[in-house]
Amino acid sequence: TGERPFRCISSGINAEYGDVNGMKQELVRMLNSASVLRELSERWVSRTRAASYDLQLFSNELSVLAGEGQTVSAWSLHKGDSWSKLREGMRGIAAQFSNLSERVGRQRVEEETGIVDNITFLLDILQGVKDLIDRREKGVNKEHQQAFNRIQQLKKQKGTMASRSGGTGESGIQQRIDEQESLINNIGLRNNFSVLCVHWEMKLVYTYLSHFAIIWDSFLKSQISSHRDLTDLWNSTKPFVNIMMGAQSSVAVTGGSGPPTIQPDQHYTGPNFYDM
C-alpha cells in the first residue's frame, strides 16, 4: 500500500537525526546572531550615507564661500592677491569634496547590496525553517496529544462500562479505541516524516550559511577598493590646500597696508561724533 513506503522512510528517523528541539535551539541561536549582524551592517551603511551627504555639504559651502561676492576695497584685501588664491584653493577643494562624496556614495551602495541584502536573504531562510518547525509543533504534535487524550478517555469509559454492565457495549468502545490507536500510529509516522523534512531544511540552512564567506569577501574587497580610491582623492586635494597655505603665508609676511593715515597738516573736517 501507499502507507508502507511512508512507514519505511519514517522508521528510525528520530534515532538517526536527533531531537528537533535541539535543531530549533541551534536555529534560534543563528537567527539571533544574524539579526545582530544585519542591525550592525545597517548602522554601518547609515554612517556611510551620512558621510557622503556631509562631504557634499562641505563642497556646497566651500563653493559658496569661494564665489564672487560684493566688491571690497584693496585695503580690506591687504596687499597682493591672497584672497583670490584662497578662493582658488577653496574652489579646488570643493570639487574634490564633491568627488569624495560621490565615491563614498558608491561605497554605500556596495555595502548595502553586498552585505545587508545578503544577510537579509540568510535571515529569511533561517526564519522560514523556524516557521516550519513551529508549524510542526502546533500541527502534528497537537494532533498527537489530542488523539492520545481521546484514547485515554475511551479506555476509562471502557473500564467504567465493564464494571457497570459486565462487558455490555465494550465491543463498540474497543473498536473506537482501535481506531484511535491507528490514528496515533499514523500521526507518529507523520511526526517522523516531519522530522526528516526539518532535517532536510537544516541541511539547506548550513549550505546557505557558507554564503557568509561570500558576504565578507565582498565586504573586504569593497573596503579596500573604497579606501584606495579615497586615499587618492584626498591626496589630489593637497595641491589646493598648498595654494591656500601659500596665500596665508603671503599675508603673514607682507602684512596689511593698514588703514589710511592722516598727515599732521591735515585736519578732520567730518561731522563731530558728539554732535550726532
C-alpha positions in Angstrom: 0.0 0.0 0.0 0.9 3.7 -0.1 1.5 3.7 3.6 4.2 1.0 3.5 6.9 3.1 1.8 6.0 6.0 4.1 6.4 3.7 7.1 9.8 2.5 5.8 11.1 6.1 5.2 9.9 7.2 8.6 11.2 4.3 10.7 14.2 5.1 12.9 14.3 8.8 11.8 14.3 10.2 15.4 17.2 8.0 16.3 19.2 9.0 13.2 18.5 12.7 13.1 18.2 13.6 16.7 15.8 15.9 18.6 14.0 18.6 16.7 14.1 20.8 19.8 17.9 20.7 19.6 17.8 21.8 16.0 15.3 24.6 16.9 17.6 25.9 19.6 20.5 26.0 17.2 18.3 27.7 14.6 17.3 30.4 17.2 20.9 31.0 18.1 21.8 31.5 14.4 18.7 33.8 13.9 19.8 36.0 16.9 23.3 36.3 15.7 22.3 37.0 12.1 19.8 39.6 13.3 22.5 41.5 15.2 24.8 41.3 12.2 22.2 42.8 10.0 21.5 45.6 12.5 25.2 46.4 12.7 25.5 46.4 8.9 22.5 48.7 8.5 24.1 51.1 11.0 27.4 50.9 9.1 25.6 51.8 5.9 23.8 54.6 7.6 27.1 56.1 8.7 28.5 55.8 5.2 25.4 57.5 3.8 25.8 60.3 6.3 29.5 60.8 5.4 28.6 61.1 1.7 25.9 63.7 2.5 28.2 65.7 4.8 31.0 65.7 2.2 28.6 67.1 -0.4 27.5 69.8 2.1 31.2 70.7 2.6 31.6 71.1 -1.1 28.5 73.3 -1.4 29.5 75.6 1.3 33.1 76.0 0.1 31.7 76.8 -3.4 29.5 79.5 -1.9 32.4 80.9 0.2 34.7 81.0 -2.9 32.1 82.5 -5.1 32.0 86.1 -6.4 30.8 88.4 -3.7 30.5 92.2 -3.3 33.4 94.3 -4.4 35.7 95.2 -1.4 38.4 97.8 -1.1 42.0 97.0 -1.7 42.8 97.9 1.9 40.4 95.1 3.1 42.1 92.6 0.8 45.6 93.5 2.1 48.5 93.6 -0.4 48.7 91.2 -3.3 46.0 88.6 -4.4 45.9 86.4 -1.3 42.1 86.3 -1.2 41.9 85.3 -4.9 44.4 82.5 -4.1 42.3 81.4 -1.1 39.2 81.3 -3.3 41.0 79.3 -6.0 42.1 76.8 -3.4 38.6 76.5 -1.9 37.1 76.0 -5.4 39.5 73.1 -6.0 38.8 71.6 -2.6 35.0 72.0 -3.2 35.4 70.0 -6.4 37.4 67.3 -4.6 34.9 67.0 -1.8 32.2 66.5 -4.4 34.2 63.7 -5.8 34.8 62.2 -2.4 31.0 62.4 -1.7 30.3 60.5 -4.9 32.8 57.8 -4.1 31.5 57.3 -0.6 28.0 57.1 -2.1 29.2 54.3 -4.3 30.7 52.6 -1.3 27.3 52.8 0.5 25.6 51.1 -2.4 28.3 48.3 -2.4 27.8 47.8 1.4 24.1 47.7 1.1 23.9 45.2 -1.8 26.9 43.1 -0.8 26.3 42.9 3.0 22.8 44.0 4.2 20.8 42.4 1.4 22.7 39.1 1.6 22.4 38.9 5.4 18.7 39.6 5.0 18.5 36.8 2.5 20.0 34.4 5.0 17.7 35.7 7.7 14.7 34.9 5.5 15.9 31.3 5.1 16.5 30.9 8.9 13.1 32.4 9.7 11.4 30.1 7.1 12.9 27.0 8.7 12.0 28.2 12.2 8.4 28.8 11.0 8.3 25.2 9.6 9.4 23.8 13.0 6.8 26.0 14.8 4.0 24.7 12.4 5.1 21.2 13.1 4.9 21.7 16.8 1.5 23.3 16.5 0.2 20.8 14.0 1.5 17.2 14.3 2.3 17.4 18.0 -1.0 18.9 18.8 -2.9 16.3 16.8 -0.9 13.5 18.6 -1.7 15.0 22.0 -5.4 15.3 21.2 -5.5 11.7 19.9 -3.7 10.4 23.0 -6.1 12.2 25.3 -9.0 10.8 23.4 -7.8 7.2 23.7 -7.2 7.7 27.4 -10.8 8.9 27.8 -12.1 5.9 25.8 -10.1 3.4 28.0 -11.6 5.0 31.1 -15.0 4.8 29.5 -14.5 1.1 28.7 -13.4 0.4 32.2 -16.5 2.2 33.7 -18.9 0.3 31.3 -17.2 -3.1 32.2 -17.7 -2.5 35.9 -21.3 -1.5 35.5 -22.7 -3.8 32.8 -20.5 -6.8 32.9 -19.0 -6.1 29.5 -22.1 -5.0 27.6 -21.1 -2.4 24.9 -17.4 -3.0 25.3 -17.0 -4.1 21.7 -18.1 -0.7 20.4 -15.7 1.1 22.8 -12.9 -1.3 21.8 -13.4 -0.5 18.1 -13.2 3.2 18.8 -10.0 2.6 20.8 -8.5 0.6 17.9 -9.4 3.5 15.6 -7.7 6.0 17.9 -4.6 3.7 18.2 -4.4 3.5 14.4 -4.7 7.3 14.2 -1.9 7.7 16.8 0.3 5.4 14.8 -0.4 7.4 11.6 0.3 10.6 13.4 3.6 9.1 14.7 4.6 8.2 11.2 3.8 11.8 10.1 5.7 13.1 13.0 8.8 11.0 12.0 8.5 12.2 8.4 8.2 15.8 9.5 11.5 15.3 11.5 13.0 14.1 8.2 11.7 17.2 6.4 13.1 19.5 9.1 16.5 17.8 8.8 16.5 18.4 5.0 15.7 22.0 5.6 18.5 22.3 8.2 20.9 20.9 5.6 19.7 23.7 3.3 20.4 26.2 6.1 24.0 25.0 6.6 24.5 25.1 2.8 23.5 28.8 2.7 25.4 29.7 5.8 28.6 29.1 3.7 27.4 32.2 1.9 28.8 34.2 4.8 32.2 33.7 3.1 31.0 35.4 0.0 29.5 38.3 2.1 32.7 39.0 4.0 34.8 38.6 0.8 32.6 41.2 -0.8 32.8 43.5 2.2 36.6 43.2 2.3 37.0 44.0 -1.4 34.6 46.9 -1.1 36.5 48.5 1.8 39.9 48.0 0.2 38.8 49.5 -3.1 37.0 52.4 -1.5 39.8 53.3 0.9 42.3 53.1 -2.0 40.2 55.5 -4.1 39.5 57.8 -1.2 43.2 58.0 -0.4 43.9 59.0 -4.0 41.2 61.7 -3.8 42.5 63.1 -0.5 46.0 63.2 -1.9 44.8 65.1 -5.0 43.3 67.7 -2.7 46.7 68.6 -1.3 47.7 71.0 -4.2 44.7 73.1 -3.5 45.5 73.2 0.2 49.0 74.2 -0.7 47.6 77.1 -2.7 45.7 78.3 0.3 48.7 77.9 2.6 50.7 79.9 0.2 48.2 82.7 0.3 48.2 82.6 4.1 52.0 82.8 4.2 51.9 85.8 1.8 49.5 87.6 4.2 51.7 86.8 7.2 54.9 88.0 5.5 53.7 91.2 3.8 51.2 92.2 6.4 48.3 94.5 5.7 48.8 98.1 4.5 46.7 99.3 7.4 44.0 102.0 7.3 44.8 105.3 5.5 46.7 107.7 7.9 46.0 111.4 8.4 49.1 113.6 8.0 50.0 116.1 10.7 49.0 119.1 8.5 45.6 117.5 7.7 42.5 118.1 9.8 39.4 116.0 10.0 36.5 118.0 8.6 33.8 115.4 9.0 30.9 115.5 11.5 31.6 115.6 15.2 30.7 112.4 16.9 29.3 114.3 19.9 27.1 116.4 17.6 25.3 113.3 16.3 
